Amino acid sequence: MSTLLVWSISTAQILLGLAMACSIFRVIRGPRAQDRVVGFDSLYVNAMLLLVAFGIRTGTTLYFEAALMIALLGFVSTVALAKFLLRGEVIE
Amino acid sequence: MNGAVEIPALAAILTAFLLIVGAAITLVGALGLIRLRNFYQRVHAPTLGTTLGTACVSLGSMIYFWALGSRPVLHEVLILLFVTFTTPITLTILVRAAAFRDRTERDDLQAGSSAREG
């Protein structure tokens, strides 16, 4: 693997890690529940992109399957959280 | 890391460019998640990362593995399709839930103040 590719993958991983840190800040700090859910949504997408970068670096298929699983389960969990926010208020 | 395999220079440059651009766009979206003030403004920011960031990163991965020729590029297509289709759905449901919560809170406040007056 060429030096350019190694450096660009490292830079992309650092940038994605910073993006994950920003999302974690919003999850911890978010004034209300919906802010935390938006931060969580952004967090799992960033983690998925980080796994894709790892997959390019190692060249194995395993990371891409893990990224696909994160995309699937993240969608389901975000929809479930949004439904909980909606229905919890109805019951209240 | 597989140091033995080399890919053409054009494919390497394209992959590097797309990876860095996608990661930078995702970081800009996450910074908007920190800096914007309102929830309804904040919900727009991460869509930058989920659409353009995912498109750029998986396109770079597709170019890399296509040039490498080691495996079929099916996972990236699936990831791209899935993320592109599901992000509007999740964020629409979430904004609807947030608007519902705000409306019920306002109604509760008004009901409480009118009960206190009456």
Backbone of each chain as ProteinMPNN parsed JSONL, in Angstrom:
{"seq_chain_A": "MSTLLVWSISTAQILLGLAMACSIFRVIRGPRAQDRVVGFDSLYVNAMLLLVAFGIRTGTTLYFEAALMIALLGFVSTVALAKFLLRGEVIE", "coords_chain_A": {"N_chain_A": [[0.857, -1.197, 0.0], [0.54, 2.18, -0.843], [2.367, 5.117, 0.307], [0.944, 7.487, 0.258], [-1.684, 6.617, 0.409], [-1.758, 5.415, 2.933], [-1.26, 7.616, 4.613], [-3.472, 9.239, 3.962], [-5.58, 7.634, 4.807], [-5.057, 7.533, 7.531], [-5.384, 10.257, 8.19], [-8.089, 10.59, 7.547], [-9.188, 8.866, 9.43], [-8.514, 10.178, 11.807], [-9.97, 12.543, 11.512], [-12.57, 11.489, 11.46], [-12.666, 10.422, 14.0], [-12.567, 12.76, 15.529], [-15.035, 13.806, 14.758], [-16.69, 11.874, 15.901], [-16.159, 12.438, 18.569], [-17.326, 14.979, 18.799], [-20.013, 14.259, 18.424], [-20.382, 12.645, 20.684], [-20.084, 14.555, 22.642], [-22.465, 15.976, 22.204], [-24.291, 14.011, 22.877], [-23.802, 13.64, 25.612], [-24.136, 16.216, 26.655], [-26.486, 17.252, 25.693], [-29.375, 19.255, 25.951], [-31.99, 18.263, 25.959], [-33.962, 15.252, 25.444], [-34.304, 14.645, 22.732], [-32.147, 15.919, 21.538], [-30.07, 14.332, 22.428], [-30.705, 11.966, 21.096], [-30.327, 12.716, 18.426], [-27.581, 13.203, 18.5], [-26.717, 10.615, 19.021], [-27.508, 9.31, 16.705], [-25.866, 10.578, 14.796], [-23.475, 9.703, 15.865], [-23.421, 6.892, 15.433], [-23.356, 6.773, 12.666], [-20.902, 7.991, 12.143], [-19.196, 6.139, 13.351], [-19.618, 3.982, 11.703], [-18.507, 4.926, 9.302], [-15.89, 5.112, 10.145], [-15.303, 2.423, 10.511], [-15.417, 1.592, 7.852], [-13.17, 2.924, 6.888], [-11.187, 1.572, 8.351], [-11.547, -0.921, 7.158], [-10.661, -0.422, 4.537], [-8.021, -0.007, 5.125], [-7.105, -2.49, 6.169], [-8.039, -4.285, 4.305], [-9.83, -6.391, 4.505], [-12.95, -8.235, 4.382], [-14.488, -8.318, 6.596], [-14.768, -5.967, 8.158], [-16.458, -4.462, 6.596], [-18.813, -5.873, 6.656], [-19.393, -5.57, 9.354], [-19.81, -2.808, 9.372], [-22.111, -2.658, 7.825], [-23.904, -3.995, 9.503], [-23.923, -2.174, 11.642], [-25.138, 0.005, 10.398], [-27.703, -1.055, 9.863], [-28.71, -1.801, 12.47], [-28.455, 0.607, 13.82], [-30.292, 2.265, 12.511], [-32.711, 0.975, 13.209], [-32.637, 1.265, 16.007], [-32.646, 4.04, 16.345], [-35.119, 4.734, 15.263], [-36.728, 3.368, 17.09], [-36.137, 4.773, 19.438], [-37.124, 7.309, 18.779], [-39.812, 6.69, 18.5], [-40.32, 6.001, 21.117], [-39.97, 8.458, 22.386], [-42.14, 9.799, 21.317], [-44.369, 8.255, 22.163], [-44.114, 8.081, 24.902], [-44.777, 10.587, 25.75], [-47.418, 10.615, 25.09], [-48.607, 8.828, 26.825], [-48.08, 10.078, 29.192]], "CA_chain_A": [[0.0, 0.0, 0.0], [1.42, 3.339, -1.01], [2.458, 6.027, 1.453], [-0.158, 8.447, 0.151], [-2.931, 6.003, 0.872], [-1.658, 5.235, 4.383], [-1.429, 8.918, 5.259], [-4.842, 9.743, 3.801], [-6.481, 6.858, 5.659], [-4.838, 7.98, 8.902], [-6.019, 11.56, 8.348], [-9.534, 10.403, 7.557], [-9.566, 8.263, 10.704], [-8.44, 11.203, 12.855], [-11.109, 13.449, 11.329], [-13.799, 10.803, 11.87], [-12.633, 10.327, 15.452], [-12.986, 14.065, 16.056], [-16.479, 13.913, 14.55], [-17.329, 11.052, 16.926], [-16.057, 13.159, 19.84], [-18.361, 16.022, 18.784], [-21.314, 13.623, 18.631], [-20.457, 12.204, 22.073], [-20.348, 15.778, 23.406], [-23.89, 16.303, 22.131], [-25.048, 12.979, 23.618], [-23.666, 13.867, 27.051], [-24.479, 17.553, 27.061], [-27.749, 17.676, 25.094], [-30.309, 19.702, 26.992], [-33.207, 17.455, 26.012], [-33.775, 13.87, 24.986], [-34.193, 14.557, 21.268], [-30.774, 16.269, 21.181], [-29.238, 13.148, 22.645], [-30.973, 10.982, 20.046], [-29.653, 13.186, 17.205], [-26.158, 12.938, 18.694], [-26.495, 9.179, 18.898], [-27.64, 8.998, 15.277], [-24.619, 11.005, 14.16], [-22.378, 8.882, 16.394], [-23.29, 5.591, 14.785], [-22.931, 6.932, 11.265], [-19.46, 8.23, 12.138], [-18.523, 4.882, 13.669], [-19.688, 3.149, 10.503], [-17.504, 5.407, 8.35], [-14.576, 4.742, 10.683], [-15.105, 1.005, 10.215], [-15.106, 1.487, 6.427], [-11.762, 3.321, 6.736], [-10.401, 0.431, 8.825], [-11.643, -1.974, 6.166], [-9.751, -0.111, 3.429], [-6.639, -0.146, 5.59], [-6.711, -3.89, 6.312], [-8.386, -5.023, 3.099], [-10.671, -7.56, 4.775], [-14.385, -8.021, 4.193], [-15.143, -8.367, 7.907], [-15.116, -4.626, 8.617], [-17.594, -3.944, 5.833], [-20.022, -6.501, 7.197], [-19.678, -4.908, 10.62], [-20.371, -1.495, 9.058], [-23.488, -2.887, 7.372], [-24.692, -4.303, 10.698], [-24.113, -0.938, 12.407], [-26.125, 0.813, 9.69], [-29.032, -1.653, 10.068], [-29.167, -1.734, 13.868], [-28.579, 2.006, 14.203], [-31.583, 2.761, 12.004], [-33.799, 0.419, 14.015], [-32.625, 1.812, 17.362], [-33.055, 5.445, 16.33], [-36.579, 4.774, 15.084], [-37.338, 2.944, 18.345], [-36.017, 5.87, 20.409], [-38.048, 8.367, 18.395], [-41.15, 6.231, 18.852], [-40.446, 6.084, 22.572], [-40.183, 9.865, 22.734], [-43.497, 10.163, 20.927], [-45.396, 7.545, 22.909], [-43.978, 8.393, 26.322], [-45.519, 11.806, 26.017], [-48.845, 10.338, 24.961], [-49.054, 8.17, 28.049], [-47.921, 10.981, 30.322]], "C_chain_A": [[0.89, 1.243, 0.0], [1.342, 4.273, 0.201], [1.311, 7.027, 1.462], [-1.438, 7.881, 0.735], [-2.918, 5.821, 2.379], [-1.888, 6.552, 5.106], [-2.858, 9.428, 5.134], [-5.814, 8.951, 4.67], [-6.308, 7.266, 7.11], [-5.506, 9.327, 9.159], [-7.537, 11.431, 8.42], [-9.989, 9.792, 8.876], [-9.515, 9.278, 11.833], [-9.634, 12.144, 12.756], [-12.406, 12.785, 11.791], [-13.845, 10.619, 13.377], [-13.033, 11.633, 16.116], [-14.488, 14.253, 15.895], [-17.234, 13.076, 15.579], [-17.273, 11.735, 18.29], [-17.102, 14.27, 19.926], [-19.738, 15.422, 19.051], [-21.474, 13.166, 20.079], [-20.702, 13.399, 22.989], [-21.833, 16.118, 23.391], [-24.724, 15.264, 22.88], [-24.982, 13.259, 25.111], [-24.333, 15.166, 27.463], [-25.91, 17.942, 26.683], [-28.805, 18.064, 26.098], [-31.558, 18.838, 27.069], [-32.951, 16.112, 25.347], [-33.586, 13.806, 23.482], [-32.81, 14.997, 20.793], [-29.845, 15.085, 21.353], [-29.463, 12.11, 21.545], [-30.318, 11.408, 18.736], [-28.15, 12.953, 17.307], [-25.823, 11.474, 18.534], [-26.559, 8.734, 17.443], [-26.351, 9.365, 14.522], [-23.445, 10.145, 14.604], [-22.269, 7.552, 15.668], [-22.928, 5.704, 13.319], [-21.43, 7.179, 11.194], [-18.688, 6.961, 12.451], [-18.521, 3.954, 12.468], [-18.654, 3.592, 9.467], [-16.098, 5.066, 8.821], [-14.281, 3.272, 10.42], [-14.804, 0.791, 8.737], [-13.649, 1.875, 6.175], [-10.832, 2.211, 7.233], [-10.407, -0.697, 7.803], [-10.756, -1.708, 4.958], [-8.315, -0.353, 3.865], [-6.219, -1.62, 5.663], [-7.049, -4.73, 5.086], [-9.21, -6.273, 3.339], [-12.141, -7.209, 4.643], [-15.117, -7.853, 5.519], [-15.606, -6.992, 8.37], [-16.328, -4.088, 7.871], [-18.902, -4.591, 6.284], [-20.408, -5.89, 8.537], [-20.301, -3.536, 10.389], [-21.822, -1.625, 8.604], [-24.401, -3.186, 8.562], [-24.95, -3.053, 11.524], [-25.168, -0.067, 11.735], [-27.542, 0.289, 9.935], [-29.533, -1.414, 11.489], [-29.305, -0.293, 14.339], [-29.889, 2.605, 13.733], [-32.725, 2.276, 12.892], [-33.825, 1.066, 15.403], [-33.034, 3.274, 17.377], [-34.556, 5.568, 16.137], [-37.282, 4.375, 16.379], [-37.274, 4.05, 19.386], [-36.984, 7.004, 20.081], [-39.488, 7.974, 18.726], [-41.372, 6.289, 20.364], [-40.685, 7.513, 23.014], [-41.614, 10.276, 22.428], [-44.519, 9.541, 21.871], [-45.303, 7.825, 24.394], [-44.749, 9.642, 26.687], [-47.015, 11.562, 25.916], [-49.366, 9.727, 26.252], [-49.045, 9.147, 29.211], [-49.13, 11.867, 30.558]], "O_chain_A": [[1.862, 1.332, 0.75], [0.402, 4.23, 0.993], [0.774, 7.374, 2.515], [-2.173, 8.559, 1.453], [-3.931, 6.042, 3.042], [-2.621, 6.605, 6.093], [-3.402, 9.986, 6.087], [-6.764, 9.517, 5.211], [-7.287, 7.344, 7.852], [-6.121, 9.531, 10.206], [-8.189, 12.076, 9.241], [-11.048, 10.148, 9.392], [-10.365, 9.258, 12.723], [-10.239, 12.504, 13.766], [-13.242, 13.422, 12.431], [-14.919, 10.652, 13.977], [-13.738, 11.64, 17.125], [-15.147, 14.793, 16.784], [-18.281, 13.492, 16.077], [-18.212, 11.633, 19.079], [-17.696, 14.489, 20.982], [-20.536, 15.986, 19.801], [-22.56, 13.278, 20.649], [-21.424, 13.295, 23.981], [-22.402, 16.497, 24.414], [-25.757, 15.604, 23.456], [-25.988, 13.133, 25.809], [-25.014, 15.225, 28.488], [-26.484, 18.853, 27.279], [-29.108, 17.291, 27.007], [-32.134, 18.693, 28.147], [-31.89, 15.864, 24.774], [-32.794, 13.0, 22.995], [-32.334, 14.518, 19.764], [-28.95, 14.855, 20.539], [-28.519, 11.449, 21.112], [-29.804, 10.563, 18.004], [-27.511, 12.556, 16.332], [-24.78, 11.121, 17.983], [-25.774, 7.895, 17.001], [-25.826, 8.582, 13.731], [-22.529, 9.883, 13.824], [-21.17, 7.12, 15.322], [-22.26, 4.823, 12.779], [-20.751, 6.656, 10.31], [-17.627, 6.728, 11.872], [-17.555, 3.228, 12.233], [-18.005, 2.762, 8.831], [-15.218, 4.768, 8.012], [-13.14, 2.909, 10.137], [-14.02, -0.093, 8.391], [-12.966, 1.251, 5.363], [-9.806, 1.938, 6.61], [-9.389, -1.358, 7.6], [-10.164, -2.634, 4.405], [-7.492, -0.839, 3.089], [-5.106, -1.965, 5.265], [-6.425, -5.765, 4.847], [-9.285, -7.135, 2.464], [-12.533, -6.049, 4.772], [-16.223, -7.316, 5.566], [-16.704, -6.854, 8.91], [-17.133, -3.348, 8.436], [-19.955, -3.953, 6.296], [-21.59, -5.711, 8.831], [-21.211, -3.135, 11.115], [-22.664, -0.8, 8.958], [-25.528, -2.696, 8.627], [-26.047, -2.871, 12.051], [-26.0, 0.534, 12.414], [-28.467, 1.064, 10.18], [-30.63, -0.895, 11.693], [-30.168, 0.009, 15.163], [-30.528, 3.363, 14.462], [-33.596, 3.055, 13.28], [-34.896, 1.38, 15.922], [-33.698, 3.718, 18.313], [-35.2, 6.405, 16.769], [-38.305, 4.958, 16.737], [-38.229, 4.257, 20.135], [-37.59, 7.591, 20.977], [-40.283, 8.803, 19.171], [-42.471, 6.588, 20.83], [-41.497, 7.767, 23.904], [-42.228, 11.018, 23.194], [-45.435, 10.223, 22.33], [-46.323, 7.808, 25.084], [-45.304, 9.753, 27.78], [-47.798, 12.233, 26.587], [-50.451, 10.077, 26.715], [-49.887, 9.069, 30.106], [-49.13, 12.679, 31.483]]}, "seq_chain_B": "MNGAVEIPALAAILTAFLLIVGAAITLVGALGLIRLRNFYQRVHAPTLGTTLGTACVSLGSMIYFWALGSRPVLHEVLILLFVTFTTPITLTILVRAAAFRDRTERDDLQAGSSAREG", "coords_chain_B": {"N_chain_B": [[-1.951, -4.813, 7.449], [-1.66, -4.741, 3.965], [1.198, -4.732, 2.418], [2.279, -5.608, 0.077], [0.627, -5.49, -2.148], [0.03, -3.378, -4.859], [-1.74, -0.599, -6.156], [-2.977, 1.176, -9.085], [-1.714, 4.544, -9.668], [-3.52, 6.623, -10.138], [-5.936, 5.628, -9.165], [-5.227, 5.39, -6.483], [-4.796, 8.068, -5.775], [-7.346, 9.135, -6.223], [-8.82, 7.628, -4.355], [-7.621, 8.483, -1.945], [-8.212, 11.228, -1.996], [-11.061, 11.196, -1.996], [-11.565, 9.91, 0.429], [-10.474, 11.708, 2.353], [-11.942, 14.019, 1.829], [-14.56, 13.123, 2.347], [-14.363, 12.461, 5.097], [-13.748, 14.978, 6.151], [-16.059, 16.424, 5.524], [-17.892, 15.058, 7.075], [-16.886, 15.719, 9.579], [-17.37, 18.466, 9.586], [-20.155, 18.458, 9.641], [-20.535, 17.296, 12.183], [-19.391, 19.248, 13.776], [-21.213, 21.282, 13.357], [-23.289, 20.144, 14.744], [-22.454, 20.621, 17.321], [-22.281, 23.44, 17.409], [-24.61, 24.776, 16.543], [-27.629, 26.355, 17.769], [-30.382, 25.778, 18.321], [-32.672, 22.975, 18.625], [-34.053, 22.318, 16.28], [-32.483, 23.529, 14.408], [-30.176, 22.092, 14.817], [-30.739, 19.528, 13.943], [-30.367, 19.501, 11.282], [-27.65, 19.412, 10.806], [-26.145, 16.83, 11.08], [-26.97, 15.467, 8.795], [-25.363, 16.176, 6.702], [-23.028, 14.675, 7.13], [-24.147, 12.13, 6.942], [-25.132, 11.86, 4.361], [-23.429, 13.093, 2.212], [-20.89, 12.589, 3.277], [-20.913, 9.792, 3.747], [-21.329, 8.988, 1.108], [-18.978, 9.89, -0.181], [-16.917, 8.507, 1.231], [-17.594, 5.79, 0.882], [-17.545, 5.66, -1.865], [-14.84, 6.126, -2.369], [-13.837, 3.799, -1.19], [-14.996, 1.899, -2.857], [-13.689, 2.485, -5.274], [-11.079, 1.869, -4.543], [-11.167, -0.933, -3.921], [-12.085, -1.868, -6.313], [-9.96, -1.283, -8.008], [-8.087, -2.851, -6.785], [-9.165, -5.363, -7.073], [-9.79, -7.516, -5.435], [-12.125, -8.322, -4.177], [-15.702, -8.459, -4.685], [-17.494, -5.363, -4.972], [-19.84, -5.067, -3.131], [-20.758, -4.513, -0.553], [-20.335, -1.775, -0.056], [-22.112, -0.55, -1.822], [-24.522, -1.439, -0.759], [-24.397, -0.284, 1.82], [-24.379, 2.428, 1.148], [-26.866, 2.744, -0.221], [-28.611, 1.996, 1.855], [-28.087, 3.808, 3.987], [-28.657, 6.213, 2.692], [-31.376, 5.909, 2.196], [-32.503, 5.56, 4.759], [-31.88, 7.718, 6.458], [-33.49, 10.177, 5.998], [-35.966, 9.158, 6.866], [-35.605, 8.476, 9.621], [-34.891, 10.982, 10.682], [-37.123, 12.516, 10.09], [-39.119, 11.248, 11.621], [-38.049, 11.72, 14.124], [-38.023, 14.536, 14.329], [-40.722, 14.969, 14.224], [-41.514, 13.766, 16.617], [-40.166, 15.471, 18.398], [-41.43, 17.925, 17.89], [-43.975, 17.27, 18.692], [-43.517, 16.835, 21.427], [-42.721, 19.41, 22.23], [-45.079, 20.811, 21.706], [-46.915, 19.594, 23.461], [-45.724, 20.262, 25.878], [-45.986, 23.033, 25.861], [-48.765, 23.281, 25.868], [-49.292, 22.137, 28.346], [-48.073, 24.014, 29.993], [-49.642, 26.268, 29.438], [-52.132, 25.343, 30.293], [-51.567, 24.986, 33.0], [-51.042, 27.648, 33.814], [-53.472, 28.878, 33.306], [-55.062, 27.465, 35.029], [-53.978, 28.302, 37.385], [-54.673, 30.978, 37.31], [-57.437, 30.811, 37.317]], "CA_chain_B": [[-1.831, -3.985, 6.254], [-1.043, -5.515, 2.896], [2.167, -3.863, 1.784], [2.762, -6.169, -1.175], [-0.248, -5.189, -3.271], [0.038, -1.992, -5.308], [-2.815, -0.256, -7.087], [-2.545, 2.289, -9.936], [-1.552, 5.816, -8.96], [-4.734, 7.432, -10.267], [-6.915, 5.084, -8.226], [-4.789, 5.725, -5.125], [-5.029, 9.501, -5.544], [-8.799, 9.323, -6.116], [-9.261, 7.075, -3.082], [-7.162, 9.355, -0.868], [-8.982, 12.472, -2.051], [-12.449, 10.969, -1.586], [-11.586, 9.6, 1.867], [-10.238, 12.904, 3.174], [-13.076, 14.936, 1.65], [-15.714, 12.581, 3.071], [-14.158, 12.596, 6.536], [-13.821, 16.396, 6.506], [-17.467, 16.836, 5.47], [-18.529, 14.5, 8.261], [-16.455, 16.512, 10.733], [-18.09, 19.746, 9.541], [-21.504, 18.191, 10.131], [-20.514, 17.069, 13.634], [-19.151, 20.545, 14.413], [-22.501, 21.965, 13.356], [-24.079, 19.553, 15.831], [-22.067, 21.3, 18.56], [-22.333, 24.898, 17.424], [-25.938, 25.359, 16.323], [-28.232, 26.608, 19.072], [-31.717, 25.215, 18.512], [-32.75, 21.572, 18.192], [-34.514, 22.239, 14.894], [-31.322, 23.826, 13.564], [-29.156, 21.054, 14.989], [-31.084, 18.281, 13.269], [-29.908, 19.561, 9.898], [-26.195, 19.293, 10.66], [-25.554, 15.513, 10.794], [-27.323, 14.932, 7.479], [-24.189, 16.396, 5.852], [-22.172, 13.507, 7.249], [-24.767, 10.871, 6.571], [-25.319, 11.733, 2.916], [-22.245, 13.349, 1.389], [-19.742, 11.915, 3.869], [-21.001, 8.359, 3.445], [-21.163, 8.8, -0.335], [-17.572, 10.051, -0.558], [-16.068, 7.463, 1.806], [-17.837, 4.481, 0.27], [-17.084, 5.731, -3.26], [-13.4, 5.891, -2.32], [-13.623, 2.374, -0.908], [-15.342, 1.161, -4.064], [-12.611, 2.668, -6.262], [-9.899, 1.14, -4.078], [-11.288, -2.385, -4.065], [-12.23, -2.172, -7.732], [-8.608, -1.288, -8.566], [-7.369, -3.981, -6.2], [-9.723, -6.558, -7.672], [-9.715, -8.645, -4.502], [-13.449, -8.799, -3.796], [-16.759, -7.646, -5.303], [-17.841, -4.194, -4.164], [-21.275, -5.119, -2.869], [-21.059, -3.949, 0.762], [-20.406, -0.315, -0.109], [-23.365, -0.185, -2.491], [-25.6, -1.675, 0.2], [-24.301, 0.737, 2.877], [-24.775, 3.715, 0.571], [-28.312, 2.725, -0.445], [-29.341, 1.902, 3.116], [-27.969, 5.063, 4.744], [-29.359, 7.265, 1.967], [-32.823, 5.752, 2.328], [-33.037, 5.569, 6.123], [-31.665, 8.973, 7.194], [-34.669, 11.051, 6.029], [-37.05, 8.552, 7.645], [-35.339, 8.632, 11.052], [-34.906, 12.377, 11.134], [-38.512, 12.999, 10.049], [-39.829, 10.727, 12.801], [-37.491, 12.376, 15.307], [-38.497, 15.924, 14.396], [-42.148, 14.912, 14.558], [-41.589, 13.501, 18.052], [-39.733, 16.662, 19.126], [-42.484, 18.93, 17.762], [-45.075, 16.822, 19.554], [-43.132, 17.086, 22.823], [-42.772, 20.854, 22.483], [-46.474, 21.246, 21.728], [-47.563, 19.151, 24.702], [-45.196, 21.042, 27.0], [-46.585, 24.364, 25.83], [-50.155, 23.136, 26.298], [-49.283, 21.921, 29.793], [-47.771, 25.295, 30.635], [-50.819, 27.139, 29.349], [-53.18, 24.795, 31.163], [-51.183, 25.263, 34.373], [-51.189, 29.071, 34.132], [-54.896, 29.211, 33.342], [-55.614, 26.88, 36.251], [-53.565, 29.143, 38.507], [-55.467, 32.207, 37.291], [-58.839, 30.568, 37.612]], "C_chain_B": [[-1.096, -4.754, 5.163], [-0.088, -4.624, 2.113], [2.563, -4.347, 0.4], [1.938, -5.688, -2.363], [-0.184, -3.703, -3.594], [-1.127, -1.771, -6.26], [-2.321, 0.906, -7.934], [-2.59, 3.628, -9.216], [-2.823, 6.649, -9.009], [-5.798, 6.948, -9.286], [-6.535, 5.422, -6.796], [-5.079, 7.185, -4.806], [-6.522, 9.771, -5.368], [-9.32, 8.82, -4.773], [-8.875, 7.984, -1.919], [-7.988, 10.635, -0.813], [-10.397, 12.273, -1.537], [-12.54, 10.668, -0.095], [-11.45, 10.855, 2.705], [-11.412, 13.865, 3.056], [-14.304, 14.431, 2.419], [-15.572, 12.73, 4.566], [-14.263, 14.049, 6.975], [-15.261, 16.887, 6.488], [-18.22, 16.295, 6.684], [-18.158, 15.294, 9.505], [-17.162, 17.86, 10.754], [-19.52, 19.572, 10.044], [-21.54, 18.003, 11.63], [-20.215, 18.359, 14.382], [-20.421, 21.385, 14.43], [-23.417, 21.432, 14.433], [-23.723, 20.204, 17.158], [-22.496, 22.758, 18.532], [-23.725, 25.481, 17.252], [-26.721, 25.378, 17.632], [-29.501, 25.804, 19.308], [-31.729, 23.749, 18.104], [-33.125, 21.479, 16.725], [-33.445, 22.716, 13.92], [-30.325, 22.684, 13.615], [-29.464, 19.8, 14.199], [-30.65, 18.301, 11.801], [-28.441, 19.182, 9.762], [-25.717, 17.876, 10.349], [-25.975, 14.903, 9.471], [-26.199, 15.13, 6.476], [-23.283, 15.18, 5.903], [-22.832, 12.25, 6.728], [-24.973, 10.749, 5.076], [-23.999, 11.889, 2.166], [-21.018, 12.65, 1.957], [-19.75, 10.427, 3.566], [-20.788, 8.1, 1.957], [-19.69, 8.876, -0.717], [-16.732, 8.889, -0.042], [-16.328, 6.124, 1.122], [-17.472, 4.489, -1.218], [-15.572, 5.519, -3.335], [-13.076, 4.431, -2.077], [-13.936, 1.527, -2.135], [-14.235, 1.276, -5.104], [-11.391, 1.861, -5.851], [-10.034, -0.355, -4.324], [-11.533, -2.803, -5.506], [-10.858, -2.221, -8.394], [-7.802, -2.475, -8.045], [-7.854, -5.295, -6.785], [-9.764, -7.763, -6.757], [-11.096, -9.188, -4.162], [-14.492, -7.952, -4.513], [-17.192, -6.521, -4.374], [-19.354, -4.165, -3.957], [-21.626, -4.409, -1.571], [-21.217, -2.44, 0.709], [-21.693, 0.151, -0.758], [-24.53, -0.34, -1.522], [-25.603, -0.605, 1.296], [-24.821, 2.068, 2.365], [-26.285, 3.784, 0.371], [-29.054, 2.793, 0.886], [-29.293, 3.219, 3.878], [-28.728, 6.181, 4.048], [-30.868, 7.146, 2.136], [-33.303, 5.956, 3.759], [-32.871, 6.904, 6.838], [-32.873, 9.922, 7.16], [-35.804, 10.486, 6.881], [-36.823, 8.79, 9.135], [-35.464, 10.078, 11.485], [-36.31, 12.959, 11.062], [-39.288, 12.521, 11.27], [-39.363, 11.456, 14.059], [-37.989, 13.811, 15.447], [-39.976, 15.96, 14.734], [-42.332, 14.667, 16.055], [-41.217, 14.739, 18.852], [-40.8, 17.747, 19.067], [-43.675, 18.573, 18.637], [-44.767, 17.111, 21.017], [-43.204, 18.567, 23.148], [-44.211, 21.338, 22.604], [-47.147, 20.825, 23.028], [-47.031, 19.928, 25.896], [-45.833, 22.417, 27.052], [-48.032, 24.295, 26.301], [-50.241, 22.929, 27.805], [-49.021, 23.219, 30.53], [-48.983, 26.207, 30.617], [-51.937, 26.656, 30.255], [-52.858, 25.086, 32.622], [-51.399, 26.71, 34.736], [-52.662, 29.452, 34.204], [-55.544, 28.626, 34.587], [-55.222, 27.734, 37.451], [-54.381, 30.432, 38.531], [-56.895, 31.946, 37.746], [-59.014, 29.929, 38.908]], "O_chain_B": [[-0.043, -5.343, 5.405], [-0.512, -3.854, 1.251], [3.126, -3.579, -0.38], [2.471, -5.498, -3.456], [-0.327, -2.865, -2.705], [-1.46, -2.639, -7.067], [-1.352, 1.567, -7.561], [-3.377, 3.834, -8.293], [-3.169, 7.31, -8.031], [-6.48, 7.753, -8.653], [-7.406, 5.711, -5.976], [-5.546, 7.511, -3.714], [-6.925, 10.532, -4.487], [-10.141, 9.472, -4.127], [-9.679, 8.233, -1.02], [-8.409, 11.075, 0.256], [-10.89, 13.071, -0.74], [-13.474, 11.111, 0.574], [-12.207, 11.06, 3.654], [-11.836, 14.46, 4.047], [-15.004, 15.214, 3.062], [-16.534, 13.083, 5.249], [-14.801, 14.336, 8.044], [-15.651, 17.684, 7.341], [-19.073, 16.976, 7.252], [-18.994, 15.521, 10.38], [-17.518, 18.351, 11.825], [-20.039, 20.415, 10.775], [-22.459, 18.484, 12.294], [-20.714, 18.564, 15.488], [-20.681, 22.111, 15.39], [-24.234, 22.173, 14.981], [-24.579, 20.332, 18.033], [-23.02, 23.265, 19.523], [-24.003, 26.567, 17.76], [-26.512, 24.532, 18.501], [-29.676, 25.214, 20.375], [-30.884, 23.321, 17.319], [-32.577, 20.65, 15.998], [-33.479, 22.361, 12.741], [-29.703, 22.34, 12.61], [-28.547, 19.073, 13.819], [-30.573, 17.256, 11.155], [-28.026, 18.682, 8.716], [-24.931, 17.716, 9.415], [-25.389, 13.905, 9.052], [-26.073, 14.368, 5.517], [-22.819, 14.698, 4.869], [-22.17, 11.396, 6.138], [-24.988, 9.633, 4.557], [-23.507, 10.938, 1.559], [-20.184, 12.163, 1.194], [-18.729, 9.86, 3.178], [-20.147, 7.12, 1.58], [-19.198, 8.042, -1.477], [-15.92, 8.338, -0.785], [-15.384, 5.396, 0.814], [-17.129, 3.446, -1.775], [-15.074, 4.834, -4.228], [-12.154, 3.883, -2.682], [-13.234, 0.557, -2.424], [-13.878, 0.288, -5.744], [-10.738, 1.24, -6.69], [-9.126, -0.98, -4.873], [-11.238, -3.934, -5.892], [-10.603, -3.082, -9.235], [-6.958, -3.032, -8.747], [-7.073, -6.228, -6.975], [-9.774, -8.902, -7.224], [-11.24, -10.379, -3.886], [-14.192, -6.827, -4.912], [-17.253, -6.69, -3.156], [-20.056, -3.337, -4.539], [-22.674, -3.769, -1.482], [-22.112, -1.88, 1.342], [-22.303, 1.123, -0.314], [-25.416, 0.512, -1.463], [-26.655, -0.081, 1.661], [-25.593, 2.752, 3.037], [-26.917, 4.77, 0.749], [-30.01, 3.555, 1.031], [-30.319, 3.701, 4.359], [-29.369, 7.003, 4.702], [-31.567, 8.156, 2.211], [-34.4, 6.474, 3.966], [-33.646, 7.205, 7.746], [-33.253, 10.435, 8.212], [-36.522, 11.238, 7.541], [-37.724, 9.248, 9.838], [-36.062, 10.379, 12.518], [-36.665, 13.807, 11.881], [-40.026, 13.292, 11.884], [-40.161, 11.77, 14.942], [-38.333, 14.252, 16.543], [-40.439, 16.857, 15.437], [-43.194, 15.276, 16.689], [-41.854, 15.044, 19.86], [-41.056, 18.42, 20.065], [-44.303, 19.441, 19.243], [-45.631, 17.572, 21.762], [-43.689, 18.949, 24.214], [-44.538, 22.153, 23.467], [-47.874, 21.614, 23.632], [-47.781, 20.226, 26.826], [-46.18, 22.917, 28.122], [-48.478, 25.161, 27.053], [-51.131, 23.463, 28.467], [-49.647, 23.507, 31.55], [-49.322, 26.836, 31.618], [-52.61, 27.454, 30.907], [-53.755, 25.398, 33.404], [-51.88, 27.007, 35.829], [-53.062, 30.249, 35.053], [-56.47, 29.218, 35.142], [-55.99, 27.888, 38.401], [-54.743, 30.93, 39.597], [-57.488, 32.749, 38.465], [-60.143, 29.652, 39.313]]}, "name": "protein", "num_of_chains": 2, "seq": "MSTLLVWSISTAQILLGLAMACSIFRVIRGPRAQDRVVGFDSLYVNAMLLLVAFGIRTGTTLYFEAALMIALLGFVSTVALAKFLLRGEVIEMNGAVEIPALAAILTAFLLIVGAAITLVGALGLIRLRNFYQRVHAPTLGTTLGTACVSLGSMIYFWALGSRPVLHEVLILLFVTFTTPITLTILVRAAAFRDRTERDDLQAGSSAREG"}
